């Protein structure tokens, strides 16, 4: 009984084990960086580091959206095609209708949130399993993107500031020696905001509670459906931001793009130590997971490893990450 | 009788917790050996070591006098040690026979095809040896909990177990089913099987146990013969002090205002026209056999399940309850019988569980949570209810059953519910903690809350209730005054309606509010 429980050890039990896993993921990231920098002098150059961060931004933002949903015990397979859908919406508003830039940004984010609202409603109200509901949404959004765009890319040439969203550098304007692109800045801002919501707000608390024991939350008199829908809507809005980032980087909305991104996002979430059965996970872990994936891709490319093999390595990393998580929990 | 199993000086620690220290057990063949202790005393841990689920840190296990290393559940099975867990671990979609022989199915056709016929025949053989009438081809999900338990026992027997560990096997059984189980235990005993029996129910031990080993705080306290040792002594060994079993005089609440009134509640065959009321400061007990519909009534009032008809009034005003959140808003709290599944988010800490039903109260602008206020509230209830936890950040699953129950109670106290429905509040809780829960319930009633207690243990109902509502087969068969005799309650609990024309022909005696 509690007479034999030492206070210091147990009170921090859960946070410690979570931190432990994050430390492990962080350690792997550092190890990868060390290995690649020893293997190639080009790896640690500022331009390459910025390229890695820039390459992380889209997948990182999508992975943050996926993290929120996965912590509730759900899954969102539609994040990739939703990203594209939001990019297409921005294209419609800015290029087709010629509206000013802020309205295009707003439209993309709102389109994402609305789509999340629909997914969440399917899941919470109609009780369709998340896997199926978001699989359906994935296809619906892919089709809608093609229909709306007329299957052709929409270019943003008429909106000059658009490429700045991802490729400009606000930080570089202030500190010229640190030309960190806005896309990276946005990734970290989104991560900070999501982390804050998860740890400090009622929405975040219910995100964890839903994944931990949904029936207990419902029997506490909480409207679990509403909170679940809110989480999916929030995740959808974040996908809208990802849509802006990718469209800005390509200076176009590519309607055929998007499918497959959801799996990269889920991979980053899992590598970052978030449990697919819900109830536990962190944004910082997901961020590290996304970085591991892009460091790996970049490093292997620098070492001239074929793209095909990069995919194989990523697969192995995912399995390894989950296995270390299992080992950690068995040790408890 | 020779010692079949000897466990000596067993040590086991988990990170931050010493679970066992100097734990001992000696099991003879052909005996029922009760293992007793409060929740968290280490009984289950000790048995998980014996059945290969945990590895011990120190000590010795002798089987037939020879030291053995038990490294896995599979090896334990091969040594003839079977365990029936508190939570049944069957696959509901498979048949009884498929469950029993899972992973060991008889094969034919060069080992490629499953021999379903032989499988069923072998299962039938085991059932016959247990004098159990059960079709091996029945899917387990269609069996009652009691029958599922029998399947678990059959599974253990199929391994030719000489040692059988039963962890609270009667927790979900009614009296008839318990008798059936005890008959099987008696037969196993006669065949020389040694049985370790974990239970909190004193009367059961007196009926079937030969010897009792008591543990407390992970340590061995002593072994005594079951028949000769008075219950008080066993309890004193368990809690380390003597317990008072005082029975308060029954308060009369006939003059107090009615807080909750339920009229004409119906749902299918489970709830048939149930109506009653609870007054301020009153504890209304709900007695009845398993499946009488008591939990269903509670869940219906709380809005957890749909109803066909019925009205709920709070202070005489009709309230429309469709979902649990409506009930909570009306001031009704429900403490489910299955804490782990429905009451607690076991992976979350004490603080978050306590504030779960009142989280909006701890939310500031922008949805920001007020952690400091949450901490304060949690600590207040940890003190007030004497919840044993190292801190309010402790994960709920690491606490004992009694303390988990207190967390759920704290959750509803914080929400300030006027009506509290307790469904089996002391299930799986040890004797010492039970008394604390009883005191708590009385104190809550004393504060003017209206309380409903559903319990399958008659002594508990009799001890707590100011009035006793009795149900049978979905009907409220009567409401008795507190202090009614067990016979009166059992009479009403078995007062079955005429199965053919049930609704009109006979009106059940309803305890109308005065």
HADDOCK unambig.tbl for C-alpha pairs under 7 A between the chains (distance, minus, plus):
assign (segid A and resid 1 and name CA) (segid B and resid 40 and name CA) 5.05 0.50 0.50
assign (segid A and resid 1 and name CA) (segid B and resid 41 and name CA) 6.15 0.50 0.50
assign (segid A and resid 1 and name CA) (segid B and resid 217 and name CA) 5.11 0.50 0.50
assign (segid A and resid 2 and name CA) (segid B and resid 388 and name CA) 6.46 0.50 0.50
assign (segid A and resid 2 and name CA) (segid B and resid 389 and name CA) 6.52 0.50 0.50
assign (segid A and resid 4 and name CA) (segid B and resid 17 and name CA) 5.84 0.50 0.50
assign (segid A and resid 4 and name CA) (segid B and resid 18 and name CA) 5.73 0.50 0.50
assign (segid A and resid 5 and name CA) (segid B and resid 16 and name CA) 5.89 0.50 0.50
assign (segid A and resid 5 and name CA) (segid B and resid 17 and name CA) 4.79 0.50 0.50
assign (segid A and resid 6 and name CA) (segid B and resid 16 and name CA) 5.72 0.50 0.50
assign (segid A and resid 6 and name CA) (segid B and resid 17 and name CA) 6.83 0.50 0.50
assign (segid A and resid 7 and name CA) (segid B and resid 390 and name CA) 5.15 0.50 0.50
assign (segid A and resid 9 and name CA) (segid B and resid 16 and name CA) 5.51 0.50 0.50
assign (segid A and resid 10 and name CA) (segid B and resid 16 and name CA) 5.93 0.50 0.50
assign (segid A and resid 10 and name CA) (segid B and resid 394 and name CA) 6.58 0.50 0.50
assign (segid A and resid 11 and name CA) (segid B and resid 390 and name CA) 6.48 0.50 0.50
assign (segid A and resid 11 and name CA) (segid B and resid 391 and name CA) 5.88 0.50 0.50
assign (segid A and resid 11 and name CA) (segid B and resid 393 and name CA) 5.45 0.50 0.50
assign (segid A and resid 11 and name CA) (segid B and resid 394 and name CA) 5.13 0.50 0.50
assign (segid A and resid 200 and name CA) (segid B and resid 368 and name CA) 5.71 0.50 0.50
assign (segid A and resid 200 and name CA) (segid B and resid 369 and name CA) 5.47 0.50 0.50
assign (segid A and resid 201 and name CA) (segid B and resid 367 and name CA) 4.99 0.50 0.50
assign (segid A and resid 201 and name CA) (segid B and resid 368 and name CA) 4.20 0.50 0.50
assign (segid A and resid 201 and name CA) (segid B and resid 369 and name CA) 4.90 0.50 0.50
assign (segid A and resid 202 and name CA) (segid B and resid 363 and name CA) 6.48 0.50 0.50
assign (segid A and resid 202 and name CA) (segid B and resid 367 and name CA) 5.39 0.50 0.50
assign (segid A and resid 202 and name CA) (segid B and resid 368 and name CA) 6.32 0.50 0.50
assign (segid A and resid 202 and name CA) (segid B and resid 369 and name CA) 5.82 0.50 0.50
assign (segid A and resid 203 and name CA) (segid B and resid 367 and name CA) 6.96 0.50 0.50
assign (segid A and resid 209 and name CA) (segid B and resid 345 and name CA) 6.70 0.50 0.50
assign (segid A and resid 212 and name CA) (segid B and resid 345 and name CA) 5.63 0.50 0.50
assign (segid A and resid 212 and name CA) (segid B and resid 347 and name CA) 5.94 0.50 0.50
assign (segid A and resid 213 and name CA) (segid B and resid 345 and name CA) 4.91 0.50 0.50
assign (segid A and resid 215 and name CA) (segid B and resid 342 and name CA) 5.27 0.50 0.50
assign (segid A and resid 216 and name CA) (segid B and resid 341 and name CA) 6.99 0.50 0.50
assign (segid A and resid 216 and name CA) (segid B and resid 342 and name CA) 4.40 0.50 0.50
assign (segid A and resid 216 and name CA) (segid B and resid 343 and name CA) 4.73 0.50 0.50
assign (segid A and resid 216 and name CA) (segid B and resid 344 and name CA) 5.47 0.50 0.50
assign (segid A and resid 216 and name CA) (segid B and resid 345 and name CA) 6.05 0.50 0.50
assign (segid A and resid 218 and name CA) (segid B and resid 324 and name CA) 6.76 0.50 0.50
assign (segid A and resid 219 and name CA) (segid B and resid 324 and name CA) 5.82 0.50 0.50
assign (segid A and resid 219 and name CA) (segid B and resid 342 and name CA) 6.92 0.50 0.50
assign (segid A and resid 220 and name CA) (segid B and resid 356 and name CA) 6.52 0.50 0.50
assign (segid A and resid 220 and name CA) (segid B and resid 357 and name CA) 4.73 0.50 0.50
assign (segid A and resid 221 and name CA) (segid B and resid 324 and name CA) 4.65 0.50 0.50
assign (segid A and resid 221 and name CA) (segid B and resid 325 and name CA) 3.62 0.50 0.50
assign (segid A and resid 221 and name CA) (segid B and resid 328 and name CA) 5.42 0.50 0.50
assign (segid A and resid 221 and name CA) (segid B and resid 357 and name CA) 6.19 0.50 0.50
assign (segid A and resid 222 and name CA) (segid B and resid 325 and name CA) 5.51 0.50 0.50
assign (segid A and resid 222 and name CA) (segid B and resid 357 and name CA) 6.75 0.50 0.50
assign (segid A and resid 223 and name CA) (segid B and resid 325 and name CA) 6.39 0.50 0.50
assign (segid A and resid 332 and name CA) (segid B and resid 15 and name CA) 6.78 0.50 0.50
